[in-house]
Amino acid sequence: MNVKKIVCIGAGYVGGPTMSVIAQKNPHIQVTVVDLNRDRIAAWNDLDLQKLPVYEPGLDQVVAEARGRNLFFSTDIEKAIDEADMIFISVNTPTKTYGKGKGQAADLKYIELCARQIAAIAKSEKIVVEKSTLPVRTAEALKSILDHTGNGVNFHVLSNPEFLAEGTAVQDLQNPDRVLIGGENEEAIRALVDIYSAWVPTEKIITTSLWSSELSKLVANAFLAQRVSSINAISELCEATGADVGEVAKAIGMDSRIGPKFLKASVGFGGSCFQKDILNLVYIARSYNLYAVADYWEQVIRMNDHQKERFADKIIKTLYNTVNGKNITLLGWAFKKDTNDTRESAAIYVADHLLDEEAFVTVYDPKVTAEQIYKDLDDLETRSPEENRRLVKVVQDPYEACDRAHAVAVLTEWDEFTAYYWQRIYDKMYKPAFLFDGRGLLNVQQLKEQGFMIYSIGR
């Protein structure tokens, strides 16, 4: 199967960067990214590369190299599908908010809509690649829709889950730990292997069955999230016993059987994948009556929620058990540094908890817009949009954000936070000047000497 044209349905955090790198590394293949969201496509096509809808270090350079040569962004979905040899599906698969599986199962309505659209348009043989994170055996449903609602076209379904860490997505794409391709048709698998082989060593390209590929994505995220929740559970024990979670993490991380990665205690993990994928895993386990398995993985989520609530409660208790009418500054809103993604960010839930106590919250984040911050809070439906705007102020300058604050909380590990002139911040705050480090980012001893009353998780 000679692939000359690729289309990706979905121009979000996965589709945009992935297709940009594929286009960069395969200049002989035309790659088109399509989306119904006209504003998003316009942003991908903007001459000002700083206005790309996804912020990832190095992405602007990749887009600049390939866009207009063999990388295109369009809203003409039908034309792109009709012409493509290979179709990537990279649409959102949120957790269901209704019906059976509410709160745990993945909502596959967008996947089904894609499948039906492909089936209706396609007039020639296509390779359809699952790129979105999906529950096990979704490919079976996908192929059923394609085969029974189409024009008699031959479809080959592959699973190619992404293993990107936001903030290092371009690096992860250009030098991946592994590329996983699941499928049943050897010729289709080989076609996708050939695309990645343009820059990925063959020994890093793993081929499996469809089902193993789909499950591997969920399990990988579950294992990573488990490590975060495990060290966060220990952080609370460290605070109670006088231990230092950083020292504990270093000691156990030097064990070659454990390793140091994902042992950084924090206010909690966020992002689009960890919570969604674990809940999906829990739902799948329960659907097979594997209740002990489901309960085990669900505890990872409970521990993460507890850590966010515990951090917000620590702020309230430290400020003499009331934050009513007090000014609390949150530094960071993105769920991690080097991304503008706020999905499931710990900052959202910490802010919500403080707002329940009638605190005034000021937010500064170097990459997240005020519009997104207010949307995140409005989507919780905890209070009215008008109330959120009365209680929350978003500013573009960190020193302005901290002016006349009763407390400052660091909720994203942006590198710039360590370089601030903290004495200037201290001078403008109400005293005592409380500082809460939710990422273990700051120099605690130095800030104490400057006069701050500082709390750092796990210490």
N, C-alpha and C positions, 0 to 999 in steps of 0.2 A: 504494500500500500504506500504509494508515493504521496506524502503530505506536502502540498504547496501552499494551502491556505488554512489558517487556524482562526476560529472565532472563540472568544470567551464571553459568556453571558454573565454579567456582573462586574462592575468597575470599582469594587470596594477595596478593602485592605488586603485581600488575597489576590483577586483577579488583576488589579492594576499593576502591582509590583511584579507578580509572577510572569505575566505576559510581557512586561517591559524587558525583563531579563531574557526570556525565551527569544524575543525579537532581537535583542542585542547580540545574542550568541548564535542566532540562525538568520543571518541577513538575507538568505535565499528564500525564506518563508515569509509570506504576508500574514501578519498577526493583527486582528481587529478585535478591540474590546468594545462591547455594546452594553448599553444600559438604558432603561426607560427614563432615568433621572437626567433631564436635560441640563440642569445646573451642574451636576457632577461631571458630565461629559464636557461641558464648556470649560470647566476648571482643568480637566486633563489636557484640553487643547489650548489653554491660555499661554500666550507668549512669555508671560512672566512665570518662570518655573517655580517661584516661591509660592505661587497660588495653587499648586497641585492639591487636590482634595485629601491626599494621604501624605502625612509627613513621615519620611523615613530618611535617615542619613544616607546620602549617595544616590537616592532615587532620581533626583533632578538631573544628575549627570547621565544616568542610563536612559531616561526619557529623551534628553536632548540629543543623544547619539542616534536613537532608533526612530523617534517620531518623525513622520513624514517620509521616511525611507521605506521601512517595512512595518512600522507600528502605527496603527490608526485607532482613533476613538470615535464612536458613532452611536447615534440613536436609531439607525436603520437596521433593526434587528433581523427583519425578514430577509433582506438582501444578503446580509452577512452569513446567515444560516444556510441560505440557498447555495452560496458559492463555496462554503467551507468543506474541507475534507475531514477535519477534526474539530469537534465542538467541546469546549470545556464549560462545565456548569459550575459557577462560583457565586451562587446567590445565597442570601441569608437563610439560615436554618435555626431560628430562635427557639427557645423553650416554649412549649405550648402554654397558652394562658386560658385555655378553655377545654371542656370535655374530658374524655378519658386521657389519662397521662398528664393532666394539667400540672404545671410546675416541675415536670421532670422530662417527659418525652420531647423529642425534637418535632417541631412543626414543619412538615414536609410540603405544605401547600405550594410554596414557591418552586420547589423542585418539580412537583407534578405539573404546574403550569408551564415550566420550561420544557418538560418532556412532551407535553401535548402540542406546544408551539413548534417544536422541532419536527415532530411526527407530521404535523399538518403542512409544513413548508418543504421538507426534504424530498427531493426527487432523485437523489443518487446515494450510493452507499456512504455511510458516515461512521466515524469512530466518535463515540460520546464518552467523555471523560468526567467522572465525578471528582470535583475539586473541593466542593463544600464538605464540611465535616458532617457525616451521616451515620445513622444507626446501622447496625449489621443487617445485611440482606436488603438494603434499599436498592441496590443495583438490580435485584430480581424484579422489584416493582417497576423500576425505571424501564427495564427491557420489556416488561409486559405491556406497559403503556405504549412504548414506541412500536412494538410489533403488531399491536391490535388496533391502533387508532391511526396508523400512517397510511402511506400510499404503496405498501408492499415493498418498501425500501429495506435493504439489509443493514441493520444497525449492530455495531459491536460496542458493548459497554465495558469501560475500564474504570478502576478505582485508582486515583492518584492523590492521596491525601497530602495536605501541606503540613510541614513541621517548622513553620516560621515563628521566630520570637520577634514580636513587635519591638522596634528600636534597633534591631539588627537584621531586619528582613532581607535587605539587599545582600548583605554579607552571607546570610544563610542560604540565599538562592544561588549566589555565585560560587560558594564553597560549601555545599551541603554535607551533613554527616552521612546522609543516605537519601536516595530517592526510591520510593516504594510504588510499585505498579502491580495492581491486581487485575486479573482477567482470565478469560477462558480461551480466547482466540489468539493463537501464537503470532499470527501475522499482524494483528492489531497491536499486541503488546510490543512487537519488534518495531513498529512504526513510532510508538511513543519513546521507546528506548533510544532509537536513533536520534530523536530530537534532543534528549538530555545528554546523549553521548557527545554532542558538540562541545561540551565543556566539563562534564562530570565523568570521572574515571569509571570504567565499566564495573569494577569491583564494588563501587558504592551504589549501584543500581540493583535493587532487589526486586525480583518478580515472585508473586505469590498468587494464591487463589483470590477471587473477589472478596470472599468473606473474611479471610485473614487480613487483607489490606484494610478493609473498613474498620475492623475491630482494633487493629494496631494503633490507629490514630487516637481512639478513645482511651485506650490503655496507656499510651505514652503520656497523655495529658493528665490522666488520673495519677500515675506514678509521680510525676513532677509536683502536682498539687499536694499529694500526700506528704512529700518531703517538707513543703512549706508549712502545712498545718502541723506537722510533727515538731518542727523547730519552734513554731509559734506557741504550741502547748508547753514546751520546755521553757520558753521565755517567761511565762507566768510563774512557773516554778522557780526560776532563777530570781525573780523579783521577791518572791516570798522567802527565799533562803539566803539571799545575799550573794548569790553567784552571778557571773557575768555571762550572758548568753553568747556573746562574741567569742569569749575564751572557750566555752563549751563547744561551740560550732567548729572552732579551729582544731580543737583536740580530736573530735570525732571525725572531722573531715580529712584528717591526715591518715585515717584508716583506709587502706587501699580498697577495702571491700565496700566502703561507703562513699568516699570522695567528697569534695568540698562544695559542689554545685547545689544550688537551691537550698542552702542551709542559712540563709540570711533572714533573721527574724524581722518582722515588719508588722504594720497595721493590718496586713492581709493581702491576699492575691486578688487580682481583678482580671479584666480582659474578656475577650469574647469567647474564649475556649474552655478554660479550666472548669468553671462552675457548670457551664452548659454541658460539657462532655461527661463530667462525673454524674450529673443528674440523669443524663441519657443512659449511662452505664447502670445506674441504680434502677431505672425503669425497665431496662432490658432484663436485668437479673430478676426483678420481681415478676416480670411477665413469664419467666420460666420457673417461678416458684422457688427461686434461690434467695430466700429471705436473709440468711446470714451474710451472704455475699453483698446484698443490697445494703444492709444495715452497716456493714463495715465501711463501704465507700461513702455512704451518706454522712458518716461521722467526720469525714474530711471537710465537707461543706459546713457542718455545724461548728467545727472548730474555727473555720475562717470567719463565719458570722460572729462568733463569740469574740474573736480578737478585735473586730471593728467596734463592737458594742463596748468592749472593755476599755478601748482607747478613748472613746467619747466619754464614757463614765469617769475615766481618770481625770479628764479635763474638768468636768463638772465638780467632782469631789475636791480637786486641788483648788479650784476657785471658790472655796468655802461653801460648797454644795449648792451654788446657784450661779447660773450664767444669764439669768433674766436681765435683759437690757445691757449686757456687757458686749464688748467688741472682741470677737474672736477672728483672727486672721488665719486662713488656710493657704499655705504655700504649696502649690501643686494641685492639679485636678485630674490630669491624665492618670491612667492606672499604672503607668511606669514611665521612666524617662525616655526621651528620644522618640516619642510618638504623640500624636494628637488624639489617640483613641481613648475614650472615657468609659467604654462599656464595662459595667460592673466594677468601676473604680471604687476603692475604699473611701475616697474623699466624698463621694455622693452620700454614702450611708452615715459617715461621721457627721457631715453637715446636717443631714436630716435629723439625726439624734439631737444635735445642738439646737436646731430650729424648733424642735418640739418643746425645748425648754425656754423658748422665746429669746434666744441669743441673736445678736446682730452679727452676721458672718460676712467677712470680706475675703474675696478669692483673688489670687494671682497665679496664673500659669503662663509660661512663655509661649505655648503653642495652642492652647485651647481657647476658643472664642467665648465671649459672653453669651452669645446665642445658644451655644451647645451646653454651657453650664446651666442656664435656666431651663433648657429642654430636659436635661437629665433630672432636675428636681421636679419639674412639672409632670414628667412621666411616672414618677412615684405615686402621684395623686394623693399625697399626704395632706397637702393644703392647696389652696387656690393659687393660680399663677400670680394674681395680684399680691397675695401674701408673700410668696417667694421673692417677688421683686421689692417688697417693702423691707424684708429682713436681710436680703442678700445683695451685696454690692460687688461688682467685678471691676477690677482696675488693671491698668497696663504697666504699672510701675511697682516693684516690690517694696520700695521704701514708703511709698504712699500707702500701700496696703497695710503696712505695720504701724503707721502713724496713729497714736492714741489707742492702741490695742491693749486689752487686758491680758491676752494670751496669743501666742503664735504657735501654729502646729504645722510641721513639715509632713506632707502626705504623699509627695512624689520625690524620687531620688534624683532630681535634676542636678547636674554637676554645678551649675551656677550658684546654687544655694550655699555651697561650701566657700565660695569666693566673696560673699557679701561682706560689707563693712558692718559687722554685727554690733559694734559699739554705737554706730549711728542709729541702728534699729533700737537698741536698748534705751538710748537717750530719749527717744520719742514715745516709748511705751509707758503705760501706767505702771506704777510700782506697787507691790513686787512684780517684776517682769517675768512672766511664766513662759517657758518655751518647751514645747512637746515635740520630740523627734520620733516620728512614726516610722522612720526608715533606717535608724542607726547610722545616720549620715554625718552628723556634726561632731566637732571636737568638744566633747562634754566638759573636760577639765578647763580648757581655755575659756569657754563661755561662762562657766561658773565664776572664774576669776574676774570676768567682766561685769558680773553682778546678776546674771540670769539665774532664776530658779528653774532648773532643767530636768525634764524627765525623758529618758530614752528607753524604748522597749527592751525588756530583758535585763535591765541593769538597776 
